[in-house]
């Protein structure tokens, strides 16, 4: 069962990514696995990959981020 705090965090991260001026971040997939946040999908640049990770980090400094984004 997913803790409601992590569910709220996931929703907040998805919202932050969807509002990003970097269009690639709007399609990043976000999931929780215990105390880890998993981000995956495709972006066009390494910069976008890093910005997605930093967006997640801004949402919560207390979770482990697994960045599985692929750069095309």
N, C-alpha and C positions, 0 to 999 in steps of 0.2 A: 504494500500500500504506500502511495506517495504522500508524504507529509504535506499538509496544506501550505506550509511556509515555502516549500520548494515549488509547489504548483504556482503560487503567487509570484515567486521569483522568476519562474519560466515565462509566465505571462508578461511580466515587466520587461524581461530581456527581449522577448519577441516584439513588444511594442517599441522599445528603443531601436532595435534593428530596422523595423519597418519605417521608422521616422528618419532614418539616416540619409544624409545627402549623397552617400555613396550607394548607387543603385544596386550593386551586387549584394550588399548586406541585407536588402529587403527580402531576398529569397533564401537566406541562411536558415537551416533547420535547427531547432533547439530541443533537446531532450534532457531529462534528469535521470540519473542512475545513482541512487543513494545520495551522497553529498557531492556528486560530480555533475557538472553541466557539460553536456556533449554538444558541440556545434559541428555540423557537417553540411555538405553541399559543394557547389562550385562557385569560384570567384575568378575574375580575370587577372588579378595582380596579387603579388605577395603583400603589397600595401593593404589591400582590401582584407586579406586574411588576418593581418595584424590588427587592423582597425576593428574587425569583428571581435577578436579576442579582447581587445581593450574595452570595447563596449560592454562585454560580459563582465569584465573585471570591475568596471565602474558600478555595475548593478550590485555586485557583492564581492567583497574581498575575502570572504570566509569559505568559498567553495573551490574545489579543484576544477580547473577548466581543461577539457580534452578538446583540442582543436584539430578536427579531422577534415578541415576544408581542403579541397583540391584546387590548385591554381591551374587554370587552362592557359 
